[in-house]
Amino acid sequence: MKNRRRASDSTEVFNVSRRRFVQGLAAGGTLASLGLFDLPAWAQAQVKTNSMQRQVLRGTEFDLVIDELPVNYTGETRMATVVNGQLPAPELRWREGDTVTLRVTNNLKHHTSIHWHGIILPNPMDGVPGLTFAGIPPGETFTYQFKVTQSGTYWYHSHSGFQEQTGLYGPLVIEPRKPDPFKYDRDYVVMLSDWTDESPDFVYTRLKKMDGYYNHAKLTLSDFIHEARQKGFDAAWAEKSMWDQMRMNPRDLADVSAATYTYLTNGATPAGNWTGICKPGEKIRLRFINAAAMSFFDVRIPGLKMTVVASDGLNVQPVSVDEFRIAVAETYDVIIELPDDRAYTLFAQSADRSGYARATLAPRAGMQSEVPALDPVPTLGMADMGMSMDSMGHGAHSDEKKSAADTKKPQPSMKCGGDMKMEGMDMSASTMMKVTQHAATEYGPSTDMRADEVTTRLDDPGVGLRNNGRRVLTYADLKSDGSWLNPREPSRTLEIHLTGNMERYMWSFDGVKFKDAPPIKLNYGEVVRIVLVNDTMMEHPIHLHGLWSELETPDGKFQVRKHTISVKPGHAISYRVYADAKGRWAYHCHLMYHMMAGMFREVQVI
């Protein structure tokens, strides 16, 4: 009897194992040789480096070596893709106006690449295999060289296969020629990311077979009983029936969760607790970068206000907030100040509330503060989808052609009445946009939802953040100094729909996957308005290479200049693009598995 394990013992072992997986090892995931790997001498030196001591490279000449090395974040040793032996890759510091030369050597067994995210540069230097260059073959060195024409916080990452998921990403800071209009005493990069011990190819295969494989937060019978008590049985049952008929899950907030992900801050696990030294009274600039493959983060520092001063590398009018959501590939710079001699927790919970990244800001190393509990798991309502309970359209308008595959399953038209509320938000008719066109390609097996009426509000913080008692940043708060890069009115409008079939894990623009899509052609020097309409139930961060995306208000005024525009479900966002750079440019969702599944287009400026 002594050796028999009770059920409660098994539960305790499971909980300990689960906690270690989500929070990671206290070592923070340093490179691990363990005597099992034959590493080069330069890598052996890095093995002994603490994960908090990041390499910073400054100047105009850089040598970067891409390789594979073992890491251990969860108790299991796995191979990562690293640069100069580091994950994340070294922090690069450039200066506005300089010409930089970067020699990138590939020690992998397959092709690789580096894309300089958000950097305006000549097309051949953009680093997208098949569009701007051929990639970097094994054993070869490619030299990037271009003049730096901007300043701020950016990042760099691979655009080859799933290498970004396995660690090939790093921070990039460009110092301005003229001082910034705000003061600070020191600055830290805060790079958020997600790590999985599984092969990304295996993750992708699982998603293709069952899109909800990593979703462990689906609604249960007790959740339905709670809803019935809140809304009444008939309303709760009608809503449940609607979701069941669509074969969709109102808690489908993230394709990949902490069921496989460990969330990292500057390469350190939550247990590893990356720490930034901040003295009371100092003004600290935190440069947040979301380098995750699939994870949105809701960031706050309990007890401290954050003043947002930059977005996607460019200064904005300062705005004080308690919290902000950072989409994949976005960057935000904030100024904070410790009022007293104690530690504060930097808390970045995933949008699906399955886990978190964590760090500490403190006067001295070794200090830490309480880590807050995760917020409740949000539940999508019909209003989040742009739908009313009586608007189950079952597919196309009567005059539209439907494919045989399209008729096998109800295809909801997403509508929202003018007086509907979205968790307390006024959805008045003035904030709604009638969708006037759906491409014929949207009516087929690659698309399982279409929007007929969407909101254009920029002041919606998003599901899980509305009315939470904290001041949450929205796009409406972001205001760039200045005005349009080119003041001419757009010569035309392109309405592009973000589409997908979640059950089949197919993602696309206008229902067409990249391999079947013609390029989007822009004339050199023209100004084009792009309207992105999100027909899906997931938020998508859309990145256009080589050109700025200038977000406009619903009435057509200049709002903010960005390199990545995130579009919520049931929303439409309008922005202008000044086509001032010739070449073939990538245009894609920055959720890696969505991009790989087809939400990618080529933009040609000719």
N, C-alpha and C positions, 0 to 999 in steps of 0.2 A: 504494500500500500504506500510505502514511503516514496516510491519512484513514480506513482501515478500522478498525472497532472489534472487538476480540476478544470472544469469549464471556465471558471473565473480566472484561473492562471493563464489559460490560452488567450482569453480576452485581453488580459494585461500585457502579454507578450505581443499580441497584435497591435495594441495601442502604442506600445513603446516603439515597435518597428515602424508603424505608420508615422509617429511623431518624428522619428529620426529621418525618415524619408522626406517628409515635408519640410522640416526645419534644417535638415542636413547635419553634417558633422561639425563639431565645434572648430575643427581645423580649417573649416571654410573652403575646402576643396582645393588645397594646394596641389601642385603637380606631384605625382606619387611614383617614385621609381621602385621602391621596395626590393631592389635587387633583381627584379624580374625582367627589366627591359634594358636593352643596350642603347643608351642615349648618347648623343654627341656631347662633347665637353661643354659647349655653350649651354646646352639644355640641362646638364647636370648641375651647373651653377644656379640655374633658375629653380630647380627642384627644391633647393634649400631656402628659397625666398618666401617670406610670409606673404599671403595673398593680399594683405593690405598695403604692401609696399610696391605700388605700381611703377613701372618704368615710364618715364616721361622723356620724349625725344623732342628737341627744339632745333630750329635752324631752317636751312633750305635744302640740305642734302640728307636723304634717309635711305637706309638699307633695311628692308623687311624680308624676313625668311618665314615662309609658310610651311608648317610641318604638322605631324601628328605626335601627340604625347599622351601618356595616361594621366587621368585625373580621378579623384575619389571624392564625390560629394555626399554619397549616401551610405557608404560602407562597402560599395562595390566599385572596383576599378574599371574604368571605361576609357576608350580613346577619344580624345578631343582634337579639333583642328585649331592650331594656335599660331600666333605670330611672334617671332623671337622668343618662343618658349612661354608665352603668357596668354592667359584667358581671364578677362578680355585682353585683346591686343594692346600694345603700348599706346599710351596717350600721346598724340602728336600735337605739337604747338607750332603753328605757322604765324606769319605776320602779313596783314593786308598790304598788298602792293608788291610783295616778293614773288619771285619765280621759284617754285619748289620742284625738286627732282627726287623721285621716289623709285628706287630699284627694288623690284619685288621678285624674289627667287622662290621657285616652286619645288619643294622637296617631297611633295606628295606623289602618289603613284598615278594620279589622274589630273586632268586640267583644273585650274583654279582661276580666280579673278579677284579684283578689289574694285568696288564701286564707291565713289566719294559722295555720300548721300547729301543732297542739298547744295552741292557745290556747282556753281556756274563755270563751265570749262569747255574747251574744244571737244567736239563729239568723239574723236578717236581716243580721248583720255577718260571717257565715262565708265569704262570697265564692265560692259555687258556683253558677254560672249554671244556671237551670232548677230549682233546689231552694230556694235561700235568697234569690236575687234574680235579676234579669233580665240581669245582666252590665252592663258599661260600654260604651255605644255609641261609635263614633268621634266625636272632637271634644267629648266630654262629660266632666264631672268627677263622680265619686261620692265621697261623704264617709262614711268609716267612723268611728264613734265608740262607744267602750265603756270600761268600767272594767277595769283590769288587776288580776286577782285571784290572780296567781301570780308566780313568779320563775324564773330559770334560762335555759338556752340553747334557743332555738327557731329557726324560720325561716319565711319567707313565699315564696309562689310563685303563678304563674298556675294557674287551673283551667279555662283555655279552650284547647281544641285541643291543639296540640303546643308552645305557647309556652314551657312550662317547659324543653323540650329545647333551644330556641333561645336560652335565656339569662335568662328572667324568673324569677329566684330570688335571695333575699338572706338574710343572717343577721339574727337578732333576739335581743337580749340584754336580759333584764329583771333589774334590780338589786333585791335583796330589801330589805324594810324592816328586818329584823333581820339581823345579820351571819351569813354561812354558818359552819358548825361547823368549817371548815378554813381554814388561812391560805395566802395566796399574795401575791407581790409585784407581779405584773402578769399580764395575761391576753391571749390571742390567739384569735381565731376561726380555725379551720382548716376551710374549706368545700371539700369534695371534690365534683367533678362530672365529667360526660362531655360532650364536644363532638364533633359530626360536621359535616363540610363538606356532607354530603348533606342534602337536604330531608327532614325527619322523615316527611312523607307518602310520600316515595319509599322510605325505610327500611321503613315499615310495609307498603307494597305488596310489597316484596321478601320480607318475612317471611311474608306471606299466601301468596305463590307458592311459597316454599321456605324453611321455618323454619330450616334450617341454613346459609343463605347466608353468614352472617358467621362461621361456625365453621370455622377453618382448623387445628384441632387434632384432627381425627378420627383414630382408630386406623388404623395401617398394618400391612402384612405383617410388618415388623420388630417392631412392638409385639406382634403375635400370637405370633411366635416367642419373644419374651422371656417372655410369659405362659405359653407351653407349657413352657418350661424351669423356670419357677417353680412352676407348679401341676400339671404333667403335661399331655400332649396331650389326653387325653379330657376332663378338667375344663375346659381352656381352650376346646376346641371346643364343648363343651356350652354354656358361657356365651356364646360368640360366636353360636351358633345361636339361643339365647334372645333376644339383642338383635336379631338379624336378623329373627326371626319377629315380634317386636314392632315392627319397622321403627323402632327407636329407637337412639340413639347414646349410649354410656356416657360420652362427653365432652361431652354437651350441658349445659354448665354455665352458659352465658349466651347469650341470644338475639342480643345485639349485642356485638361484641368490638372490640378495637383494630384490627381490619381496617378499621373506619371511625372509631372513637373515638380522640380524644386526651384523656387524663385531666388534669384541672386541679386545682390547689390555690389557692384564693382567686383564681381567674381566670388563674393563671399556668401555663404548660406545664411539664413536667419540665425542659426546657432553660431556661425562664425562671427557675426556681429561686426561688420565693418564700422570703424569709428573715425569720425572727423573731429579734430581738435578745434574747439571754438571757445574763446575766452569771453566772459561776460562783458557786454558793451561793444564787442566787435561786430561789425557788419560783415556777414558771410554771404558770398554768392554761391548758390548751389546750382550746378548745371545738370539738370535732369535730362537723361536720354533714355528712351524706351527702345532697347535693342532686342526685345523679345521676338521670338518667331511668331507667336500666336496670342500673346497675353496683353490685355489692357490693364492698367493699374490705376487705382484711386489712391492718391498720395496725400498724406497729412502728417503734421508734426504736432501731436496733442500738446496744448499749452502754448503754442507759438503761432503767430500770424505769419503768413508768407506774402511778400510783395512781388508779384509777377512783373518782370521787367523786359523779358524777351520771349519770343515764340519762334521756333524753327530757325534760330540763329539771328533773327532781326529784332531790334528793340521795339517795344510797344509802350504805350502810355502806362505808367505803373498802376496796378490794381491790387488791393489787399484782399486776400482770400484765406479761408481755413483749409481748403481742399481743392484738388484738381484731378481730373481724369486725363491721363496721358495715353493716347493711342499708340499702337506700334509705329515706330519710325519718327514720331514727333519728338521735339525737344522743348523744354521750358526752363528758363532761368529765373530764379527767385532770390530775393534778399531776405535773410532772417537775422535776428539778433537775440542772443541769450540774455535774459534779464537778470539771471542769478547764477550762482556757482553750483549748478547741478546738471545732470544728464537729461537729454530729451530723446525720445524714440522717433526715428524717421520710419513711418509705417506706410507701406505700399501694398494694399490688398488687391488681389486679382478681382476683376469685375464680376466674376461668377462666385466670389467669396469662398473658393475652395482652398486658398492658401495665401501666403503673403511673402514679400521681401521685407527685410528689416535692417536698419542700421542705427547708429547712435551718434548724436552730436553732444560733445561733452568737453569740459575744461581740461580733463586729464584722461589718458588712456586707462582702460580697465573699468571705467564707470559705465553704468547702464541704468535704464529706467524701465518701468513696467511696459510690457507690450500689450496694446489693447486687444480686446476680443474682436474677432471678425464680425462685421455687420451681418444681419440676417440675409439669407439668400434671396435676391430679388425674384419676382415673378412677373413675366411679361403679361400685360393685359391687351385686350383687343385694340385699345387706343394706341398702345406702343407699336402696334402693327399697322396703324392707320385704318383700322377696321371697326365698324359698329356691329353690334350683335345681330342685327337684321340685314346685314349686307353680304351674306354668303352668295357670291355671284356665280359660283360653279363654272367659272371659266370665262371665255371670251364673249364679247358682244355678239349678237346673233349674226351680224354680217361678216364676222371674222372667220377665216378658215382655221380648222382645228385638225391637228394630226391624229392618227389613230391612237398613238400613245397618249395624247392629251386628253382623250375622252375616257381613259381607264380610271381616272381619279379626279375628284372634284378639284377645280382650280379656283381658289378664292380671289375675288377682286377686292383689293384692300381699300375700303372707304371709311371715311370718318365724318360724321355729321358736324355741322358748323357749331353746334353748341356742346360738343363732347369735351370732356375734361381729361387730361392726361396727368393723373396723380396731382390734381390741384392746379394744373396749368390751363389757362384759358385758350381753348382751341377755336377762336373766333374765325369767321369767314375771311377776315382780312389776312389771316396767317396761313390760309390754305391755298394750295395750288392744284388746279384741275389738270390732271395728266391728259394731254390731248393726243398723244400718239403712243402706240406700242408697235414695235417692229414685228413684222410677220414671223421673224425668227424667235420671238418670245413665246410663241404658241407651239410648244413641242416638248419632248421628254427632258430637255435640259432646264426647264423652268417650271416651278411648281407654285409660284405666286406672282401676281402683278398688282401694281398700285394704280388705283384710279384717282385718288385724291390724297395728297400728302401735305404735311406741314412744312412751312419755310422758316419756322422759328429758329433763331440762332441762340436764344437764351434758355434752351432746354438743356439742363446738365446731364440728362440721360437716366435710364432706368437704374434704380438703386441709389440715386443721389438726390432725387427730388424731395424737398421738404424733410431733410434729415437733421435739421437744426444747425447745420454748418453752412457757411458762406462758400459756395462751390463756383469755381470758375466756369464760364461758358464762352463760346466763340463771340457772343455779343459783347463781352468784356474786353476783347482784344482789339486794340486800335493802333495801327501802325502810324508813325509820323509820315507826313507827306501825302502823296496821292498816287494815281496810276503811273506805271512806268511809261505808258503811252496814253495820252488823254483822249484819243479818238474813240468814238463810239464803236462797239463791235460791228464788224461787217456781216456777221451771221451768228446764229445760235445752234450749238450742237446739244441735243438732249440725249444723254446716254444713261441707260438703265443698268443698275447693278443687279444681276440676276443669278439664280441658282436653283438647284433641286437638292434640298438638304438630305432627303432620304437616300439619294443616289450619290451624294457628295460630288455634285457637278457645279462649277462656278464659272461665271462668264460675264461679259458685257453684252447687253441686248440679246441674251440667249445664245451667243456664239462663242465657242471656245477659241483660244488664241490660234491654234493650228488651222482653224477654218475661217479666220477673220481677215478681211482685207485691212490694210493700214489706214489710219486716220490721216488725211493729208491736209496740211496747213500751208498757206502761201507765206513765203518769207516777208516779214514786215507787217502782216495783218494782225488785227486784234479780234479774237474770237471769244464769244461767251460760251462756256460749257455749263450745262445744267445736269447735275448728277441726281438721278432718282433711285432711291433704294427700294427695290421691290421685295427684298428679303427680310427675314426676321433677325438678322445679325448686323452689327455695325462694321463698316469697312473703311479702313484708312487707305486713301487712294493717292499714289505718288506719281507725279509726272517728272521724268528726268529732264535735265537741261534747261528748263524754263520755269519761271515763277508762276504760281497760282495765286491770283489776287481775288480774295474773297470779297463779294459785294453783299450789301444789305438787301432785304427783299424789295426795297424801292430803288435799287441800282446804284447806291452810293458806295464809295470805297471804304472797306472795313479793315482788312489786314492782309499782308502778303505772307504766304506760306509755301513750303515745298510738299507738305502732306496734308490732305483734306480728309477728315473723317466724317462719314455720313451715317447717321443713326437710322434704324428701321423706320419706315413710314415717313421719312424726311426727304426733302429735296434741297440741294445746296447749289448756288450759282456763283461762278467765278470767271474772271477774265484771264486770258492767256495772250501775252504779246509774243508772237512767234519771231523772235529776234536771233535765233541760233539755228543755222541749217544743220541737217543731218537726220539720222534715224534714232529716235529716242524711245525708251521703254516707258510704258504707262500701265500701271498695275495696282492691284490690291496688295498691301504690304503684309497681310496675313499669309505666311509662307505657303501653307498647304492650299489656300485659296488660289494663290498665284500659280502654283504648280498644277492645280486642277483646271486652269483655263482662264482665270480672271486677269488677263494680260492682253495688251494691245501694243502694236507698234504705231508711233506717231512720226510722220515724215514731214519735216519742214523743208520745202523745196522752193 
